[in-house]
């Protein structure tokens, strides 16, 4: 403000009329912004105090805090409120903290909140524009309907022998590096990348070699963005109306060309060998089988392949890494899981198959607890697409009805991690306790209090695949190795730069032969 005052003073000296006009304009803009920030006060909705330029998202935009940390701060600051207002820069937005309201938004009233709050332009991002998470409306319905047949329980069971082969190679890789300290997610991503490539394309991703493989390199590049795309992301948050006019794709050109080339070559190869009847029954083949039935374009098939690739390795590796680290910190739980694995395999005549893994109860609890504490998607971002009355059903301490009118276009934030860590639903939430998901202790609630894969019609399509590969990797590893905490392991501090929930300094583990 001091610099602005000096500039205006100088301008006034040389041209008083222009200076007055500029001063009046600045004053008007300031008044408009301050008046806009009274929106939730006028509505009678509690809200954290916004800053003048960035609303309530400043700490996230400057990479000081992850969005889930901001959401948790707001969540804990208003413990008795069903929803909290905030400002997405100048745009009034709502964080919903009551589980029943969350469930209504994601399920009962889904048609009013069908779209996720991340606009993708078909012109600049044709592949991401066919990703079921990114798009809305009819395009979302079509992309989901095209992918759904490829991720059924039957299909995952069919792919399980492929997963087992990859898991065995993973065990062998670990065996060559015993007593070496690993970063848990980085070693896990070798398995998940190798597995998703094998199950999707029937190719060897070469992730267990010492040097970095091409698939792993591209996997990292998927989450890199150009400087222009970074600016566009910034504009999506601040000025979404303008953002759609910025001619910059979110997906790097290198990644776009790579996946298009890979899919095109696979289609040519499989067309040439189709008459021989030796085509693999992988996910790629499922996409191709649906081509004539659904009149699928090659761009759509390529988008499906990209979706399977991205969704298959990144979040699953974060979950597998967190699970292994948690078991390393709790050797008694690790032993209990090892005992269950041995017991179930022995009861199946020494064979490990898909059905046996599904019968491992404690393994399931470990998975569920890991996803509660370290859910990769810590917040969910929706947008209101139709006029909506958000009702709570009771009055506040002043006797006011807590129902509010939600305008079309209002951003909606669902604080998944904050709900997962609420002691009302999960006592001692910071404690890793798989048995909280046992039938005797599992908390039942009419609302949504557990959402690692989302909820409702837009629930994660790859949920079964992700769970199957993570569980199998844990089983195979624990059969051969003990996992211990690495000597350079540090306390968990979230990385504010990361899309998924992961620590800035990693999670360090060591494998020892049993």
N, C-alpha and C positions, 0 to 999 in steps of 0.2 A: 504493500500500500504506500510506503514511503517513496519508492521509485516512481509509482504511478502519479503521486502528488507532484513530484519534481517535474515529470514530463508534462503534466497538465499546466503547471506554473509557467514553464517555458513556452508552451503553446499559447497560453493566455497573453503572454507578453508580446508575441509576434502577430497573433490573430485572435482577438478576444471573442468574436462571434463563433468561430470554429471551436474554440476552447469550451465555450458555454454549451454548444451542441454536443460535443464529445462528453463533457461532464454530465450533461442531462441523460445521454444515452447510457453511460456507465451506471449512473444512479438508477435508471429505469430497469436495466438488466439485473442489478443487485436486488432491487425491490421484488422483481418477478421471481428470482431464485429463492429469496427468503420467504416470499408468500407461498411458493410451490412447496417448500419444506414444512408448511403448516398443514399439508394435506391430511396426514394421519391424526394430527391434533384435532382438526375439524371433524373428522370421522369418529373421534373418540376411541382410537386404536392406539395402544402403547407402541412406542418405537424408540430405537436408540438415536441419539442426537447425530445428525449428518454433518459432514464437513461441507464447506461452500461449493467446492468444485467437483468432488468425487462422490458425494452422497455418503453412503455407508460402506462402500467397497474400496476405499483408499488403501488400507493395509494389504488387501489381496492384489490390487493392481500394481502396487510397489513391491510385491513379492516379500512382504514382511510377515504375512500370515496366509495360511491356506484358507480357502473359502470355508472348509469345514470347521476351522478354528473360530472364524467370525460367527458362523451359524451356532456353534456351541456356546459362545459368549452370549449371544442374544437369547438362546434357548434357556440358559441358566439364569439370566438376568430377570426373566419373567416367568417364574416357575408355575404360576397359577393361571396363565393366560392361554387360551386355545390357539391364538395366532398373534403374530407380531408384525407390525409394519416396518418396512425399511425402504431405502431409496437406492435404486440401481442407477447411480448418478442422479439424474433429475426425475426418473420414472418411479412413481410409487409402486412398490412390490410388497408381497406378503410371504412371510415364513410361517408355515402351518406346523404347529407343534403337538396338537391333539391327535392321537392315533385314530380316533373314529373319523375325524375330519379328513385325515390323510387317506384312510381307506375309501371314504366317499369320493374323494378327488380321483383316486387311481382306479376305482372300480364302479361304484354305483352311478356316479356322475361323470364317468369317463368322457362322454361325448362333449362335455364342456372344457375338458383339459386334455384332449387327445394329442396335442402337439408338444414336443419337447422344445425348450427355449434355446434353440441353436439353429438359426436359419442357414440353409445351404442353398446356393444358387445353382440351378441345373446347368446353366451356360458355362460357368467356370469350374464346377466340380461335378461332372456327370457321373463319376463313380460313387462319390459320397452321397450324391443325390438319390442313389438307389440303396443306401444303407438304411436299414429299418430303424436305427436309433436316431439318425439325423433328420429324417424327413417326416412330414405329416400328411394328413388328408388321404386322398385316394392313392397317392404314391406310396405312403407308408403301408396301407392295406395290401397293395400289390406286392411290395417287396417282402413283406412278412409271409404272405401266402405262398410265395415262390420258395422261401427258405424253410418253412415249417416241415414239409415232408422229409427233409434231409436230417432233421434233428430229433426224430422220434426215439423212444426207448428201444424199439426194435432195431433201428439203424445203429445206435450206439453199441448195442450188444453184438451186432454183426461186425463192427469195427474193432471189437475188444481184442481179438488175436493180434491185430496190427499193433495196438497199444502195448500189448504184452511184449512183443518183439522189441519195440522201442524202449520199454522200461528195462528189459534185460540188458540192452546196450548201455543204458544209463547206469545201471548197477556196475557194469564192467568199467565204464569210464571212471566212476567214483573209486573203484578198486585200484585204479592206476594212480590215484592221488590221495591215498590214505594219509591221515595226519596233516594234510594241507588245509589251511584255513580258507574257507570259501565265503563270499558274500552270498547269503541264502537265495535271494531273488535271481542273482546272476547265474548261479549254478542251476537253479530251477528252470530258468528260461531256456537253457540248452535242451532240457527234456521237452518242455511244452512246444518249442519251435520245431524240434525234430518230429514230435508226435503229430502236430497239426499239419505239417507238410506231408507226412506219410499218410495220414487219414484223409486229407483233402486231395492231394495230387498223386499219391503213390510214388513219391520221389524221396530220395535220400538227401536230407538237408545238410548232412555232414557236420552236425553240431557237436559231435563228440571228438572231433579232431582238435589238435592243439591250437591251430590258427583259426581266426574268425571265419565262419562260412558266409557265403553270399546271402543266404536266407536270413541269417542273423544280422548281417549288415543292413539289409533292406528293412528288417523288422525295426531296427533302431531309427532308420530314416523316416519311417512312417510317422513317428512322433516329432520329427524335426519340421519346422516351418520356415518359410522364407521371411525376410524382413518385412516385405509387403503384406504377407499373410498375418504376421504378428500385429502389424498396424491395423489390418482388417479385423482381427479378433478384438483389439482394443476398441474399434469403432462399433463392433457388434454390441459390446457392453454399454458404450456411452451414447452412440448415435446410430442405432440399428437401421433407421430409415436410409441413412447415407451409406451404410456399410455394404448394402446389396449392389451399389453402383461401383464399388471398387473392383477392378478387373484382376483379382488375384485369387487363385485357388488355394484351399487349405492343404490339399495333397500335393506334395512336391512333384514336379514334372518327371523326375527320375523314377519315383515310385510308380506313378501312373503308367509310364512307358514300360517299366519292368513287368508289372502285373499283366498288362495288355499283351505283351509279347509272350509271356509264359502261357497264358490261357489260349491265345491264338495257336501257338505251336502244339499244345496238348490236344486241341480240337482237331487239328490237321492229322496228328498222329493217330488219334482214336478213330477218326473217320476212315483212315487207311487200313486199320486193323479190325474194324467192326465185323467184317465178314468172317474173320477167323474165330470169333466168339471168345476171345481171351481178354476182354476188357475188364479192368479192375472195378470192383464194386465200392469205390470210394465216394467221398462227397462230391467231387467234380463230376463223376458219372451220374450222380443223382440230379445235379443241376442240368446236365445235358439231356437226361431222360424226360425232364419236364419241358424241354424246349418247344416241341411241337404242340403239346397239350396246352401250354399257356402262351404260345406265340412269343417266346422270350427272345429278346435281341442279344447279340453278343456282348454289348455293353452291360446289359443286366446280368448275364452269366459272369462276366468279369467282376462286376460289383459283388456278386454273391461269393465268388472265390476270395476277393479281397476281405470281405466281411468275415468269412470263416478263418482266414489267416490272422487278421488283427485280433478278433475276439478270442481266438483259440490260444494265443500264447501269452499275451500281456497280463491280463488280470489273473489268469490261472497261475502264472509264475509267481505273482505277488502273494497269492493265497498259499501256494505250496511252500514258498520260502518262509512265510510267517508261521505256518503250521510246524515246519521242521524246527524253527528257532524256538517256538513255544514248547515243543516236546523236549528240546535240548535243555531248556531252563527248568523243566519238571520231569526229572528222570523216572520218578515213580509212575507218572502217567504214561511215559514212553514204555515202561516195562509192562504196564497193564494192557496197553494196545498190542505190544508184541505177543503177550500171552493169548490175547483174543485171536490174533491172526493165526498163530500156530494151532489153536484149538479148532477154528473153523476149517482150516485147510486139512487137518487130520480127519475131521468128520466127513470130509469130501474125498476120502481115499487118497489124500496127499496132493490133490489137484487144486489149482487156483483158477477159477473162471469168473465170469461176470456175476453170476448168481451168488457165488460165495462172498464176493466183495460187498454185494448189496446186503448180505446178512450180517455183516460186521457192525454191530450196534454201537460199540464204543468208538469205532472209526468214524461213524456218522456224527457222533456227538463232538468229536475233535474237530471235524470239518465245520460243523455248525458254529461252534464256539470261536474258531478262528475267523470265520466270516462275520461274526458279531463284533469282535474286537478290531479286526483289521479289514473291514469291508472295503474292497477296492474303490467302489463308487460311494463316497461319503455323503454326497448331497445329490438330490434329484431336482432338476430344473424344468418346470412345466410353464405353459402360458395359457391363460384363459382365452378360449376361442368363442365362447358365447356368454351372454349376460348371466350372472349367477348370484344367488343369495347364499352366503356362507353362514349357516346356522350352527349355534352351539347348544341351544336348548336351556340355557339358564341366564340369569342377569348378574352383572358384576356387583361390586360392593356398593355402588351408588344407585343400584336399581335399574341400570341401563341394559337393554337387550344387547347381547354381544354379537348378534347377527349383523353382517355388513353386505352391502351391494358391491360385488366385484365386477369391474368394468372389463369389457372385451380388450384383450391385449395386455392385461396385467400379468407380470411375471410372478410365478409361484415357486417358492423354494421349500423343499422337504428335507429337513436335517436328519438324514438317515443315521449317521454315526452318533449324533447327540441323543437320538431316541434309543439306539442300541446301548448307550452308556448311561441311561437314566436309571438310578437305583430303584425307582418305583416299579420298574418292570424287570430289572436284573440286579438283585442285591449284590453288593460289592462288585460293581461293574468292571473295575480295574483288575480283578482277579481272573486268571485263566482257569475256568472251571467247566470242563466238558459235560460233567454230570448235571449241570443245570438244565440240560436238554433231555434228561431221562424222563420217562413217563410220570414218575413220582414227583418230579420237581419242575417240570416244564410249565411256564406261566401261560395261562390262557387269557386272551384279551379280545374283546369284540372289535377292536381296531387293528391297525397295522403297526406292530412293534418290532417286526423282523423283516428286513427288506434288502438283503445283500444282492438279490437279483431283480429288485424292483417288485412290482405287484400289479395285478390286473392284466388287461389285454396287451400292454407293452412290456410285459415281463420278459427278461432275457431269454432269447431263443436257445442260446447255447448252454443253458444251465446244466442239462443232463451230461453233455459232453465235458464241460468243465469239471463237474464233480467226479465223473468217471476217471478222467486222466489224473487228477490230483490224488484221489484215493488210491489208485493203482500204484502211482509213484511212491506214495508213503508206505504201502504194503511191501513192495519190492525192496525198498531201501532198508526198512526196519528188519526185514528177514535176514539181511546180511550185515547190517552195520548199526552201531549205536551212534547217536548224534549228540554232540556236546557243544557247549557255548565256546566260541573262539576266544583266544586270549586278548584280542584287540576290540572285542565287542563293546559298544557304547550304549548308553541309555537312549531310548526311542525319542527322537525329536523329528517331527514331521518335516518333510521337504516341501516348502511352499511353492516350488517351481514345478512339482510333479502333478500330472493329471490324476494318477491313482494315489491312494493313501500308502505312502512308504516313507521310511526314515531317511533323513539327510545323510547319515553316516553308514547306512546299511545295517544288515543283521549278520553277524559273523558266526559261522558254525564250522565244526570239524567232524569228520566221519572216522569211526574206529571199527575195525573188524570185530564181529562177535566171536 
